[in-house]
Amino acid sequence: MKLIWDGTSRETRYNSQENILVMASGPLCNEPMFPGTGKFIVATISPLTDTFIDSNIGGHFGPILKLCGFDALAISGISKKDSLLIVDGDEEYINIIEAPVFGEDIDHGSLSYGNALIKWFNKDSLNENIAAVTTGIGACHTRFGIINSIFYDKRRNRIRSKQAGRGGTGTVMRYKGLRAIIVRSSLNRVKANNPVDKDGVSHAGSSLKKVISEMDPQQLKLSSCGTPSLVEYMNKFHILPVNNYQYGNHPDASAIFANVFLDNYFSKNTPDGCYFGCNLACAKGAENVSLVRGPYSDRQVGIDGPEYETAGAVTCMGIFDPQFVMEYNWYCDEYGLDTISMGVTTAFLMECIQRGYLSDDDIGYDLSWGNIEGVDRLLHETARGEGLGKICGQGIMRAKSWVAERYTTKRGIKKEDIIEELNKFGMETKGLEFSMYVTKETLAQQGGYGFALKGPQHDEAWLIFIDQVYKEIPSFEMKAAALKWFPLIRTWFNAVGLCKLPWIDVRHPEAASTDNPSQNLPTLEYYVKYFNATVGSQKTLQDILDDSERLQLLQKLINLRHGKGTRSSDQIPLRAMGPAYFNEYKDRADYYDSWLKEQLGENGIPDDPDVKHRMIIKLRQDAYQKLCDAVYREKGYTRNAIPLPLTLKKFGLLDDKALAILEDFGLNRIENLPPSDKL
């Protein structure tokens, strides 16, 4: 984040020469004695949001880069030719060369290219001391291209992958002409970070591994089923996105519950995971899956996933077919496309058809809910930049403008009026598509999406389980406090190179006896001990939260510098707050009527369903604005979401660059603040 803050300006866009693509692992990445240490961050100025984006990714690339002696790579400039960056710790050299060419079928694919590249680099063999990051053809034609983290898994005897999926990091990488990066080191990975207190690291790691092995089988069962286990929970609690988040569950959802993938696709007897030493091992995979659609039909492939988010992206398009979930997963990875942005943008276009803003003639084929053939066709068109795929690949924020322009031309209606209607169900904020959770029943997760600095991504604030399912933050004040605390600790996990799932998805047995069970503080103590044992510090949990708050404030400054970050940027679509259209209210009328009675009392409820629907919307909108005010107070912001000078000063960020940004909002001096905004 600091590299991007220093090296870019408010004029920098994703395709600017000076834009920086950073891959950084953090001080705690690469320790098999502790679970979940294979993570690194990819960050840049996003093609979707036009401001800072980071994406959390696993695999072996970050750890091997550390073994080569580097905590981060920072790439700027643009190459005229496709290039390959090599960081070889064994031979002790760094080089940039013209990227090798293997043939069109391989070169267009991210997974295929990574497989061929590692074999080429290692003289036709594969081993676990080499890893790579690659992009595919989809990153050439869309704003939501991904970066695949490619590594060899000797247990499955094939190349596997994890993804930096959000915000178009792969698009930036490909625009720079960087086809791939390959890293190599044969150094032993255990305690390779040379921790100050090796015994302390071992003790913290063994304590967390014990909690995982005892508690995960009783809770989400991630070690056996992976994140698809969430599909059943989300469907049960009306959180699973169906038909562009119109509905939260579906009678056909059981067709893609975790047991279906476990019984028919996943390799039950093969140990899994994305890095050594993690006994949660939630990264699942399938072998020898025969593709039945698309340009590679009849090919047998290994598939990594699906994760819950990918399954949710498919239900968002009204599809409940496990084979299509697997194929959609593989093709998106091979093309280098974000499964979330691809699915949610497709679902937006499908609803434009449902509501009459687009017709089949506009598209050229059937793209109605649940139509696998139409969705499959659009996927391949998007990867190639053809037909409607040219529009889909731009993401929802830009697709809204295209739809409105076409509709206005045909109907003679003001474009602004159509945009206002499309904003109700265009599921993006700050230009980033929503991840896969229906938030109509959880004010906390509405804020989690709206206040997320990079856009509505659960990586920053995943509060839906503790709010809607566990009901552990029932009061308004608790929700507001959680919307400060959880983004801070989650940002810290990203900053130090750790996976969050062993903390947030495996509840410590002693957490229930604490004041805030949802924070899972007994487990967080292991992380603090691991950090201190590694780097030799004496930090407390509060020190760690302070470090993270400094990062959050710096990211807020970048957003403000790039024209986002005010209160208007935190507004979410109407559908994220409640039933945007009457059909959504009607589908759960009993629930919504009961909710209205809780808010207004028995005597305040009208009989007219249309009136009730409008009342619900108004109450939900008012509650969200009230939440904005409360969370901004918690964070030390003005009512317009601008950090107060004293807030920045507390964390050493009130320098000339920050003052220049505050000056744009008349806040460079405390005395210039309106009374209601003073600390």
PyMOL commands that set and color helices and strands:
alter all, ss='L'
color gray80, all
select helices_A, chain A and resi 2-7+61-67+104-107+110-121+138-141+169-175+198-218+222-225+229-236+253-256+258-264+308-315+322-335+339-354+360-363+372-384+389-392+396-411+415-425+443-450+464-469+476-496+501-504+511-513+517-519+521-535+541-561+567-570+574-577+582-587+589-600+602-604+609-635+645-650+656-664+670-672+675-677
alter helices_A, ss='H'
color red, helices_A
select strands_A, chain A and resi 21-24+40-45+52-57+72-75+83-88+93-98+130-134+147-153+158-164+178-184+285-290+300-304+428-429+432-433
alter strands_A, ss='S'
color yellow, strands_A
deselect
rebuild
show_as cartoon
